[in-house]
Amino acid sequence: MGIYLSDRELTEVEPAENAFPSPVPTQIVSNGEFNPLPQTPQQRQVEACIKELADTHGPKQGLDRRRFLQTGCGMAAAFLAMNKVFGKVFDVSEAEAADPMMSQARADAMRNQFIMGPEGHPRAGGLCRPELEPLAEQGRADGPLLLQVRELRPADLPQQRYDDLALERRPV
């Protein structure tokens, strides 16, 4: 893949390696194909709050900022920072950022939670299992949310769609 940024544009961007090593991205970075948008004021606020929380809780755990942000407590701090800037979006407490045992207790409680990432979404054309359509409709109406309607099993997923995708991937 080639570089699509001009020489001038390349002088205006910083390598992604120089970005703040946060558990969640606090700014858009470029892969060389486009010139990223500048960091927004809200992204700057989130980043500053993450740093503040890391500098407060990390030393109490014997960790520097970078190491703290690699822990479950660091992830909780990132969620807290986003809640502070954008309103209560994530169910997280300050105790989870401050105490590794609280962070681990949350992780243990969520251990069996079913998560389907964006790379596992059904292909265009709808779901092949009608019983999943109400879940998709609720997601479209409410935006991102955690659905705990019932336990999902692998058999509940539209397997045929994934089989089709596997067949489409051929070695070059």
Buried (B, 14 or more C-beta within 10 A) or exposed (E): EEEEBEEEBEEEBEEEEEBBEBBBBBBBEBEEEEBBEEBEEEBBBBBBBBBEBBEBBBEEBEBEBEEBBEBBBBBBBBBBBBBBBEEEEBEBBBBBBBBBEBBBBBEEEEEEEBEEEEEEEBBEEEBBBEEBEEBBEEEEEEEEEEBEEEEBEEEBBBEEBEEEEEEEEEEE
